[in-house]
Amino acid sequence: MLTLAPALSGCASRGSTLSGDPLTDLGNPELRVPERVAAMRAAWEDPNADRQKVREPLKDLVWSDQAPAELRIAATDLLMSDDSWSGLRDSQSFIRARVPTENDYEVIHRMGRQAVARSWQDLTPAFIRSFAIQDVNIPDEQRVERVVLEALNPDQSLELIATRVFLNPEQGSLGSIDLDARAREAAWDLLARLDPSGEARRSVLRRGDLPTDEQGARILSVIRRGLAELGVVARNGEELRWLIALADGDPTWWSQTRQAVAMLSDEQAAGLKLRNLEAVRWASVYRQTWMRDTPSQLEGRLRSRVADRETTPRRAERSELRDIPSTLDEASAELTWGDVLGMLAVDVALHDPEVMGRIFEQVEMDREDDTTEYGGLLFVDGSGRFVAQLYPPRPQHRQGDDRFVASSDMLEQSVRALAMYHFHVMRERNSRFAGPSVEDYEQARAQGRLGVVITSINEDELNIDAYVDNPASVDLGVLPRIGALVDEG
């Protein structure tokens, strides 16, 4: 032991020694955090050092989510203390880039304090993007971003602040990244959370004194057109992209849907959402009697279709899903007329013999692939036939045999679909996992689509559950491999 003492005496920690160069030492992960902080401050305070060259490794530390929090906060404090012209300009750009993806509220607080002290109001979109990411563990009233936003924009409601960013973010682009688009989507997501009923958004968007850029004016026109002609308001950023895609898409589809929505009574149109529109258009052409049904009459149609079918309750995750309705009787109060119509359309589609055949083929494909769950979209083609189009997840989205992640192309092509479906079929007898999971409801909230879970009960039977983001689901019962029921309308 005595012979080891001289060797150990020069060690800083973990077998690593200080190099004597502060820039080298602050970036050495083998050193203890206090030693790296001391090296950082020594490099920063060196009168002969090029301050701009010191800023770069400090920014690298703040960008690193793996760096210790104490180190990242110390680096943030030094960067924000730089009151030189070049330092202030660089700090402003750094805050704009980092805050939207920063996970540490203390780092956001330090950056926000500098933004407020310098009255950098043009950083408002960056803090909107950060605030738009919901944290279920912290109430919105206690979020540091809210304090910063209100301090940067005095005498303005948070709804107005977010609306101004939505209409005119003034962020431009970074390479191929459209920062304006990201700021708009985040602002709309935040507005959806602050104003779930949509009333505050309607009130603010009716104002004529808000500045808009060219794209903001176009999007505002689409939102107003969606409300006036289709009776819907995009709920979040994803639904806003959805509405814009519909407006830019097939004009015949929009015209048919507008005419169909115009046929609805106030009772039928109450709570109408984007996910309901294709079912409304389809019913106006192929199920016109349904278009005259009251909510109770339409629910009666669905009830009569599933009454004699065997249903399969989900037994997995019972505690997390205990209070979520899973049958028509339980979910009735949570479903709008449009939701019931959508579930009826899905039930008709899945009992089409050609669709049934395709679904069972896709079940076999999914079961042979243990890297992911498969899923697809239910469409109505130009001739009125139902189509079950499979979209196997891309390699980067394959998160295991018990998880389905919709690819970007699937979402883009789902704008005129009846519903989005995926399978729980890793085993032939998989009834324990019948129905939507907690993660499925999370995706429904993010994407807004009508969802369908198809679960393998045995070799020849599948169970069908339709669900919405309320959250609520309806067990539509067993779908057999053979002996398909002929739909009678």
C-alpha positions as CSV (number, residue, x, y, z in Angstrom):
1,M,0.0,0.0,0.0
2,L,2.9,2.4,0.8
3,T,4.3,1.9,-2.7
4,L,1.0,3.0,-4.2
5,A,0.8,6.3,-2.2
6,P,3.0,8.4,-4.5
7,A,1.0,7.3,-7.5
8,L,-2.3,8.2,-6.0
9,S,-1.3,11.5,-4.5
10,G,-1.4,13.3,-7.8
11,C,-4.8,11.9,-8.8
12,A,-7.7,14.3,-9.0
13,S,-10.4,11.6,-9.1
14,R,-11.4,8.4,-10.9
15,G,-7.7,7.9,-11.9
16,S,-7.5,11.2,-13.8
17,T,-5.3,14.2,-13.2
18,L,-5.7,17.9,-13.8
19,S,-3.9,18.9,-17.0
20,G,-3.3,22.5,-16.1
21,D,-5.2,23.7,-19.1
22,P,-8.7,24.9,-18.0
23,L,-10.3,24.3,-21.3
24,T,-9.1,20.7,-21.4
25,D,-10.1,20.1,-17.8
26,L,-13.7,21.5,-18.1
27,G,-14.3,19.0,-20.9
28,N,-12.8,16.0,-19.1
29,P,-15.7,13.7,-17.8
30,E,-13.2,11.8,-15.6
31,L,-12.8,14.8,-13.3
32,R,-15.2,15.5,-10.4
33,V,-17.8,18.1,-11.2
34,P,-16.4,20.8,-8.7
35,E,-13.0,20.4,-10.4
36,R,-14.6,20.9,-13.9
37,V,-16.6,23.9,-12.6
38,A,-13.4,25.5,-11.2
39,A,-11.6,24.9,-14.5
40,M,-14.6,26.5,-16.3
41,R,-14.4,29.6,-14.2
42,A,-10.6,29.8,-14.5
43,A,-10.9,29.7,-18.3
44,W,-13.6,32.3,-18.2
45,E,-11.8,34.7,-16.0
46,D,-8.4,34.4,-17.8
47,P,-7.7,38.0,-19.0
48,N,-5.6,36.6,-21.8
49,A,-8.2,34.2,-23.1
50,D,-10.4,34.7,-26.2
51,R,-13.8,34.8,-24.5
52,Q,-15.5,33.7,-27.7
53,K,-13.4,30.5,-27.8
54,V,-14.3,29.8,-24.2
55,R,-18.0,30.2,-25.0
56,E,-18.0,27.3,-27.4
57,P,-17.2,24.5,-25.0
58,L,-19.6,26.0,-22.5
59,K,-22.4,25.9,-25.0
60,D,-21.5,22.3,-25.8
61,L,-21.9,21.4,-22.2
62,V,-25.4,23.1,-22.0
63,W,-26.4,21.3,-25.2
64,S,-25.4,18.0,-23.7
65,D,-28.3,16.3,-21.8
66,Q,-25.8,13.8,-20.4
67,A,-23.7,16.5,-18.7
68,P,-24.3,16.8,-14.9
69,A,-26.9,19.4,-14.0
70,E,-24.5,21.4,-11.8
71,L,-22.1,21.7,-14.6
72,R,-24.7,22.8,-17.1
73,I,-26.1,25.4,-14.8
74,A,-22.7,26.8,-14.0
75,A,-21.9,27.0,-17.8
76,T,-25.3,28.7,-18.4
77,D,-24.6,31.3,-15.7
78,L,-21.2,32.2,-17.2
79,L,-22.6,32.5,-20.7
80,M,-25.4,34.7,-19.5
81,S,-23.0,37.0,-17.6
82,D,-21.2,38.0,-20.7
83,D,-22.2,41.6,-21.3
84,S,-19.9,42.3,-24.3
85,W,-21.7,43.2,-27.6
86,S,-20.6,39.9,-29.2
87,G,-21.5,37.9,-26.1
88,L,-25.0,39.4,-25.8
89,R,-25.6,38.7,-29.4
90,D,-24.4,35.1,-29.1
91,S,-26.4,34.5,-25.9
92,Q,-29.6,35.7,-27.6
93,S,-29.0,33.3,-30.5
94,F,-28.2,30.5,-28.1
95,I,-31.3,31.0,-26.0
96,R,-33.4,31.0,-29.2
97,A,-31.9,27.7,-30.2
98,R,-31.7,25.9,-26.9
99,V,-34.8,26.8,-24.9
100,P,-37.3,25.0,-27.1
101,T,-35.7,21.6,-26.4
102,E,-34.2,22.2,-22.9
103,N,-35.4,19.8,-20.2
104,D,-33.9,21.4,-17.1
105,Y,-36.2,24.2,-15.7
106,E,-33.3,25.7,-13.9
107,V,-31.4,26.3,-17.1
108,I,-34.6,27.7,-18.7
109,H,-35.0,30.0,-15.7
110,R,-31.4,31.3,-16.0
111,M,-31.9,32.0,-19.7
112,G,-35.3,33.5,-19.2
113,R,-33.9,35.9,-16.5
114,Q,-31.4,37.2,-19.1
115,A,-34.0,37.5,-21.8
116,V,-36.3,39.6,-19.5
117,A,-33.4,41.7,-18.2
118,R,-32.4,42.5,-21.8
119,S,-36.0,42.9,-23.0
120,W,-35.4,40.3,-25.7
121,Q,-39.1,40.1,-26.7
122,D,-38.1,38.4,-30.0
123,L,-37.3,35.3,-27.9
124,T,-41.0,34.9,-27.1
125,P,-41.5,32.1,-29.7
126,A,-38.7,30.1,-28.1
127,F,-40.4,30.1,-24.7
128,I,-43.7,29.4,-26.3
129,R,-42.2,26.3,-27.9
130,S,-40.9,25.2,-24.5
131,F,-44.1,25.9,-22.7
132,A,-46.1,24.0,-25.3
133,I,-44.6,20.7,-24.1
134,Q,-46.9,19.7,-21.3
135,D,-45.5,18.5,-18.0
136,V,-48.1,16.6,-16.1
137,N,-46.1,17.0,-12.9
138,I,-46.1,20.8,-12.9
139,P,-49.3,23.0,-13.2
140,D,-49.2,25.5,-16.0
141,E,-49.5,28.3,-13.5
142,Q,-46.2,27.3,-11.9
143,R,-44.1,26.9,-15.1
144,V,-41.1,29.1,-15.4
145,E,-41.9,29.7,-19.1
146,R,-45.2,31.3,-18.2
147,V,-43.4,33.8,-15.9
148,V,-40.9,34.7,-18.6
149,L,-43.5,35.1,-21.3
150,E,-45.7,37.4,-19.2
151,A,-42.6,39.4,-18.2
152,L,-41.5,39.8,-21.8
153,N,-45.0,40.7,-22.9
154,P,-46.6,42.9,-20.1
155,D,-50.3,43.6,-20.1
156,Q,-51.0,40.8,-22.5
157,S,-52.9,37.6,-21.8
158,L,-51.1,34.3,-22.4
159,E,-53.7,33.5,-25.0
160,L,-52.9,36.7,-26.9
161,I,-49.2,36.2,-26.6
162,A,-49.5,32.7,-28.1
163,T,-51.8,33.9,-30.8
164,R,-49.4,36.6,-31.9
165,V,-46.7,34.0,-32.2
166,F,-49.0,31.8,-34.1
167,L,-49.9,34.5,-36.6
168,N,-46.4,36.0,-37.0
169,P,-43.5,34.0,-35.4
170,E,-40.7,35.9,-37.2
171,Q,-38.3,33.0,-36.7
172,G,-37.4,32.2,-40.3
173,S,-35.6,29.0,-40.9
174,L,-32.4,27.2,-39.9
175,G,-31.0,25.3,-42.8
176,S,-33.8,23.0,-43.9
177,I,-35.7,23.5,-40.6
178,D,-38.8,25.8,-40.8
179,L,-38.7,27.5,-37.5
180,D,-41.8,29.5,-38.3
181,A,-43.8,26.3,-38.8
182,R,-42.5,24.8,-35.5
183,A,-43.4,28.0,-33.6
184,R,-46.9,28.1,-35.1
185,E,-47.6,24.5,-34.3
186,A,-46.3,24.9,-30.7
187,A,-48.4,28.1,-30.2
188,W,-51.5,26.3,-31.4
189,D,-50.7,23.3,-29.1
190,L,-50.4,25.7,-26.2
191,L,-53.6,27.5,-27.1
192,A,-55.4,24.2,-27.2
193,R,-54.2,23.4,-23.7
194,L,-55.0,26.9,-22.3
195,D,-58.4,27.0,-24.2
196,P,-59.8,23.5,-24.6
197,S,-63.3,24.8,-25.5
198,G,-61.9,27.0,-28.3
199,E,-63.8,30.1,-27.1
200,A,-60.8,32.2,-26.3
201,R,-59.2,31.3,-29.6
202,R,-62.4,32.2,-31.5
203,S,-62.5,35.6,-29.7
204,V,-58.8,36.4,-30.3
205,L,-58.8,35.3,-33.9
206,R,-61.8,37.5,-34.7
207,R,-59.6,40.5,-33.9
208,G,-58.5,42.5,-36.9
209,D,-55.6,44.3,-35.3
210,L,-53.1,41.4,-35.0
211,P,-50.1,41.4,-37.3
212,T,-49.7,38.4,-39.5
213,D,-47.1,37.4,-42.0
214,E,-48.2,36.0,-45.4
215,Q,-48.3,32.4,-44.1
216,G,-50.0,33.4,-41.0
217,A,-52.7,35.2,-42.9
218,R,-53.2,32.1,-45.1
219,I,-53.4,29.7,-42.1
220,L,-55.9,32.1,-40.4
221,S,-58.0,32.0,-43.5
222,V,-57.9,28.2,-43.5
223,I,-58.9,28.1,-39.8
224,R,-61.8,30.4,-40.4
225,R,-62.9,28.4,-43.5
226,G,-62.7,25.2,-41.6
227,L,-65.0,26.6,-38.9
228,A,-67.4,28.2,-41.3
229,E,-67.7,25.4,-43.9
230,L,-66.8,22.2,-42.0
231,G,-67.8,23.2,-38.5
232,V,-64.5,22.2,-37.0
233,V,-61.6,23.9,-35.1
234,A,-58.2,22.3,-35.3
235,R,-57.5,21.2,-31.7
236,N,-53.7,21.2,-31.7
237,G,-50.7,21.6,-34.0
238,E,-51.1,18.1,-35.6
239,E,-54.7,18.8,-36.3
240,L,-53.8,22.2,-37.8
241,R,-51.5,20.4,-40.3
242,W,-54.4,18.1,-40.9
243,L,-56.8,20.9,-41.7
244,I,-54.3,22.7,-43.9
245,A,-53.7,19.4,-45.9
246,L,-57.5,19.1,-46.4
247,A,-57.8,22.7,-47.6
248,D,-54.8,22.2,-50.0
249,G,-56.1,18.8,-51.1
250,D,-58.9,17.5,-53.3
251,P,-61.5,20.3,-53.8
252,T,-64.2,17.7,-54.6
253,W,-63.8,16.1,-51.2
254,W,-64.0,19.5,-49.5
255,S,-67.1,20.4,-51.5
256,Q,-68.8,17.1,-50.7
257,T,-68.0,17.3,-47.0
258,R,-69.1,21.0,-46.8
259,Q,-72.5,20.0,-48.3
260,A,-72.8,17.0,-45.9
261,V,-71.9,19.1,-42.8
262,A,-74.5,21.7,-43.9
263,M,-77.2,18.9,-43.7
264,L,-76.5,18.4,-40.0
265,S,-78.8,19.8,-37.2
266,D,-77.2,21.8,-34.4
267,E,-77.6,18.7,-32.2
268,Q,-75.7,16.5,-34.7
269,A,-73.0,19.1,-35.3
270,A,-72.2,19.7,-31.7
271,G,-68.6,18.8,-30.9
272,L,-67.8,17.8,-34.5
273,K,-64.2,17.1,-35.0
274,L,-61.8,16.5,-37.9
275,R,-61.9,12.8,-37.2
276,N,-65.6,12.7,-38.0
277,L,-65.6,14.4,-41.4
278,E,-64.9,11.4,-43.7
279,A,-67.7,9.4,-41.9
280,V,-70.1,12.3,-42.4
281,R,-69.2,12.6,-46.1
282,W,-69.5,8.8,-46.6
283,A,-72.9,8.6,-44.8
284,S,-74.3,11.5,-46.9
285,V,-73.7,9.4,-50.0
286,Y,-74.2,5.8,-48.8
287,R,-76.2,6.0,-45.6
288,Q,-78.5,9.0,-46.1
289,T,-81.1,7.8,-43.6
290,W,-78.4,7.9,-40.9
291,M,-77.9,11.6,-41.6
292,R,-81.4,12.2,-40.2
293,D,-80.8,10.3,-37.0
294,T,-80.8,12.0,-33.6
295,P,-77.9,11.1,-31.3
296,S,-80.0,8.5,-29.5
297,Q,-81.3,7.0,-32.8
298,L,-77.8,6.7,-34.2
299,E,-76.5,5.2,-31.0
300,G,-79.4,2.7,-31.2
301,R,-78.1,1.6,-34.6
302,L,-74.6,0.9,-33.3
303,R,-76.1,-0.8,-30.2
304,S,-78.2,-3.2,-32.4
305,R,-75.2,-4.1,-34.6
306,V,-73.0,-5.2,-31.6
307,A,-75.7,-6.5,-29.3
308,D,-75.3,-10.2,-30.2
309,R,-71.5,-10.2,-30.5
310,E,-69.2,-11.5,-27.9
311,T,-67.0,-8.8,-26.4
312,T,-63.6,-9.0,-24.8
313,P,-62.6,-6.7,-21.9
314,R,-59.0,-5.7,-21.5
315,R,-57.3,-7.2,-18.4
316,A,-53.9,-5.7,-18.8
317,E,-53.1,-2.3,-17.1
318,R,-56.4,-2.5,-15.2
319,S,-55.4,0.2,-12.7
320,E,-54.4,2.8,-15.3
321,L,-57.5,2.2,-17.4
322,R,-60.0,1.5,-14.6
323,D,-62.0,4.8,-15.1
324,I,-61.9,4.9,-18.9
325,P,-65.2,3.8,-20.5
326,S,-64.8,0.7,-22.7
327,T,-68.3,-0.3,-23.8
328,L,-71.0,1.6,-25.6
329,D,-73.1,1.9,-22.4
330,E,-70.2,3.3,-20.5
331,A,-68.9,5.6,-23.2
332,S,-72.3,7.0,-24.4
333,A,-72.0,10.3,-22.5
334,E,-68.4,10.8,-23.9
335,L,-69.3,10.3,-27.5
336,T,-70.6,12.9,-29.9
337,W,-73.0,12.2,-32.8
338,G,-70.0,12.4,-35.1
339,D,-68.0,9.8,-33.0
340,V,-70.8,7.3,-33.1
341,L,-71.2,7.8,-36.8
342,G,-67.5,7.2,-37.2
343,M,-67.7,3.9,-35.2
344,L,-70.6,2.8,-37.3
345,A,-68.7,3.5,-40.5
346,V,-65.7,1.5,-39.1
347,D,-68.0,-1.4,-38.2
348,V,-69.5,-1.5,-41.7
349,A,-66.0,-1.3,-43.2
350,L,-64.5,-4.1,-41.1
351,H,-67.4,-6.5,-42.0
352,D,-66.9,-6.0,-45.7
353,P,-65.6,-9.4,-46.9
354,E,-62.7,-8.0,-48.9
355,V,-61.6,-5.9,-46.0
356,M,-61.9,-8.9,-43.6
357,G,-59.7,-10.9,-45.8
358,R,-57.0,-8.2,-46.0
359,I,-57.1,-7.7,-42.2
360,F,-56.5,-11.4,-41.5
361,E,-53.6,-11.4,-44.0
362,Q,-52.1,-8.4,-42.2
363,V,-52.5,-10.2,-38.9
364,E,-50.3,-13.0,-40.1
365,M,-47.7,-10.5,-41.4
366,D,-47.6,-8.7,-38.0
367,R,-47.3,-12.0,-36.1
368,E,-44.3,-13.0,-38.1
369,D,-42.5,-9.7,-37.3
370,D,-41.6,-9.5,-33.7
371,T,-39.9,-6.0,-33.9
372,T,-43.1,-4.0,-33.9
373,E,-46.9,-3.8,-34.1
374,Y,-48.4,-3.3,-37.6
375,G,-51.1,-0.8,-38.4
376,G,-52.9,0.9,-41.3
377,L,-55.7,3.1,-42.5
378,L,-59.4,2.5,-43.4
379,F,-60.3,4.4,-46.5
380,V,-63.3,4.8,-48.8
381,D,-62.1,4.8,-52.4
382,G,-63.6,6.8,-55.3
383,S,-66.1,4.0,-56.1
384,G,-67.3,3.8,-52.5
385,R,-65.4,0.5,-51.7
386,F,-63.7,0.2,-48.3
387,V,-59.9,-0.3,-48.3
388,A,-57.6,-1.5,-45.4
389,Q,-54.2,-0.1,-46.3
390,L,-51.2,-1.4,-44.3
391,Y,-48.4,0.9,-43.2
392,P,-45.7,-1.2,-41.5
393,P,-43.6,1.1,-39.2
394,R,-40.2,2.3,-40.5
395,P,-37.1,0.9,-38.8
396,Q,-36.6,3.9,-36.5
397,H,-40.2,3.5,-35.2
398,R,-39.9,-0.2,-34.3
399,Q,-40.0,-0.1,-30.5
400,G,-40.9,-3.7,-29.8
401,D,-43.7,-6.2,-30.5
402,D,-46.1,-4.5,-28.1
403,R,-45.9,-0.9,-29.5
404,F,-47.2,0.7,-32.7
405,V,-45.9,4.1,-33.9
406,A,-47.5,5.7,-36.9
407,S,-45.0,6.9,-39.5
408,S,-45.0,10.4,-40.9
409,D,-46.3,9.2,-44.3
410,M,-49.1,7.3,-42.6
411,L,-50.2,10.5,-40.8
412,E,-49.9,12.5,-44.0
413,Q,-52.1,10.1,-45.9
414,S,-54.6,9.7,-43.1
415,V,-56.3,13.1,-43.6
416,R,-59.2,11.6,-45.5
417,A,-59.3,8.2,-43.8
418,L,-62.2,6.9,-41.7
419,A,-59.9,5.6,-39.0
420,M,-56.4,4.5,-38.1
421,Y,-56.0,0.9,-36.9
422,H,-53.3,-1.3,-35.4
423,F,-52.9,-4.8,-34.2
424,H,-52.5,-6.6,-30.8
425,V,-51.7,-10.0,-32.3
426,M,-48.3,-11.1,-31.1
427,R,-50.0,-14.3,-29.9
428,E,-53.1,-16.1,-31.3
429,R,-54.7,-15.9,-27.9
430,N,-54.0,-12.3,-26.8
431,S,-57.3,-11.3,-25.2
432,R,-55.6,-9.9,-22.1
433,F,-54.5,-7.0,-24.3
434,A,-57.8,-6.4,-26.1
435,G,-58.6,-2.7,-26.5
436,P,-56.5,0.4,-26.4
437,S,-53.5,0.8,-24.1
438,V,-52.4,3.8,-22.1
439,E,-50.0,4.6,-25.0
440,D,-52.7,4.2,-27.6
441,Y,-54.8,6.9,-25.8
442,E,-51.7,9.2,-25.7
443,Q,-51.3,8.8,-29.4
444,A,-55.0,9.5,-29.9
445,R,-54.7,12.7,-27.9
446,A,-51.6,13.8,-30.0
447,Q,-53.0,12.8,-33.4
448,G,-56.7,13.3,-33.0
449,R,-57.7,10.3,-35.2
450,L,-60.4,7.8,-34.6
451,G,-58.5,4.7,-33.5
452,V,-59.2,1.0,-33.9
453,V,-57.4,-1.8,-32.0
454,I,-57.6,-5.3,-33.6
455,T,-56.8,-8.0,-31.1
456,S,-56.3,-11.8,-31.8
457,I,-58.7,-13.8,-29.6
458,N,-57.9,-17.2,-31.2
459,E,-56.9,-18.6,-34.6
460,D,-60.2,-17.5,-36.3
461,E,-61.4,-14.5,-34.4
462,L,-60.4,-11.0,-33.8
463,N,-61.8,-8.5,-31.3
464,I,-62.5,-4.9,-32.5
465,D,-62.3,-1.8,-30.2
466,A,-62.8,1.7,-31.5
467,Y,-61.5,4.6,-29.4
468,V,-61.3,8.4,-29.2
469,D,-59.1,10.7,-27.2
470,N,-61.6,11.7,-24.5
471,P,-60.5,9.0,-23.5
472,A,-63.2,6.4,-24.3
473,S,-63.6,3.2,-26.3
474,V,-66.3,1.0,-27.5
475,D,-65.9,-2.8,-27.8
476,L,-67.4,-3.6,-31.2
477,G,-67.2,-7.3,-30.6
478,V,-65.7,-10.3,-32.4
479,L,-64.8,-10.3,-36.1
480,P,-64.7,-13.9,-37.5
481,R,-62.3,-15.1,-40.1
482,I,-65.2,-16.9,-42.0
483,G,-68.9,-16.5,-42.1
484,A,-68.7,-12.7,-42.5
485,L,-72.0,-10.9,-41.8
486,V,-73.5,-9.2,-44.8
487,D,-74.1,-5.6,-43.9
488,E,-77.7,-4.6,-44.2
489,G,-77.2,-0.9,-43.4
